[in-house]
């Protein structure tokens, strides 16, 4: 019997595909299946070969899909923003063959494969390595995962659905995940009924999980191109940060504001010892110094005593805040059960292909 293939595509980033893939993988395993996980193209944010493995894939291969190596379940890597430096249109057929070879090895040992698509449905379409091509190649059923902030996002859902359907690729349904409580309300009141009238199957929708959305110190460092001034990277890299505060105001006002927040990342200048010492005193989770300016030794000593990591970034405060907004949080090993719970509680398993 041929291995069944399910491809998770998305209308845009932040759709929760990894959460759904992990949760569904565990659910399938519990129900007697031999599931596989496959990610044709992962993110390569470093050109160093040993660092090219996609971060989500590293966790999934180590914690969930242990039977296959991370090199097998994710055979190709590109930098999403500058992939044309790495692949040309005429090279795409060879890349697809490499991806197909890896897929065949996994499919031979599984009865159902969850394929995690690119960041969005159109990504890599200019070189023919987009989700639609993958779905055609592997004869996949498609599930459209969509983060919903407002009514306009539903246009993306319907437009994507109609285009995939026009290409004669089967669609199992859509998973709508509200990004706010207001969005959740509008999904139930307007979006689901409308999709039902359009005969589009709604499989479910993830709910906001603050734990899954929190960035780690390693992810923050990478985003702001930071260097660690104080702290042991191995010990602090997976620490979560609950929020961000810009310490650009007067010291007293900044400290008063920071006292109301917990486990914050404070962004300030290296010359603002008053703000930095105040942040250390109240127990900040992390301090970033802008402009590549080192704080004085008193600040460093106080941070070391309290075990608070310090980072310096070459960017100014505004740029740092913009870089932080673009952080793509990754699944951590201790969040696997949260993924399972999200699928259990918020996905209609009877409508999920299995």
C-alpha positions, 0 to 999 in steps of 0.5 A: 500500500502506498504511503499517504502524503500530507503537505502543510502549506501556509498563506504566510509566516507564523501559521504554526505548521511546525506545531501542527506537524509535531502534534499530528506526528505524535497523534498518528503514532498513538493511533497505530500509524508509522508516521514520517516527517519531511521538510524538503527545504529548511532555513539556512541562515549560515553559509557554514556547512555544519551550521546549515541544518534548520533549527526546527528540524534539529529538534524534530529529528532528535525528539520526535522522528528519531528513526531518520537523520536530520540530513535525510528529513531535510535534504536542502537548505536555503537562506529565505531572503537570498536564495538566488545566490544559492540556486539558479532556475536551471539547477532546480531539477537536480535539487528536486531529484535530491529531495525526491531521493530523500523522500523515497527513503522515508516513505519506504519505512512509513505509512503516512508522511507529514510534509512541512512546506515553506514559509508561505505558499509562493516561496521559491516559486521562481525556481520551481521549488514551491509547495505546489510543485512538492504536492504534485511531486509527492501526490500529497493532500494539502492542508492550508495553515493560515494565521488570521489577524483580520478579515483580509487574511481570509482573502489569502486563504480563499485565493490560495485554496482556489489556486491549488484546486485549479491545479487538480491537487487535493485539499483536505481543508484549512486550519485557521489560527487567530493571532488575537482574541478578536481574530478568534471571535471573528473566525467563529462568527464570520470566517467559518460560516463563510468558508462552509458556504464556499464548501471549504473544510475547516479542520480547526485552528491553533490557539495562542500559546505564549510559551510557544511564542517566546523567543530564546536568548539564542534567537534574540542574539542571532536576530540582533547580531549580538555578542555575549559580554557576560554569561555562559552561552551554553547555559543561557541560550535556551532561556525564554524571554517574556517581553522587551523594554526600551530603556531610553527614558530617565533611570527612575522612570525606566526602573519603575516601568521595568518593575511591572514586567517580569523576565524582560529583555532591556534594550539600552545604550552602553553608556546608560549604566544607571538603567542597566544597574536598575535592570540588574537590580530588579532581575531582568532576563537579558540586557542588550546594549546598542551601538556596539558600546560596552558597559562599564566594569561595574555593570558587568560585575553586577550582572555576573553576580546576579547571573544576568546575561549581557549582549552588545549589538552593532545596531541602534535601538530602533534597528534592534526593535525592528530586528526583534519583530522579525524573530522566527521562534523555533520549537524547543525540546521541552515544548513537544508536549505543548504541540501535542496538546494544541492538536489534541484540543484545537484540531478536529481529528476526524477531519484530519487525513489519517 
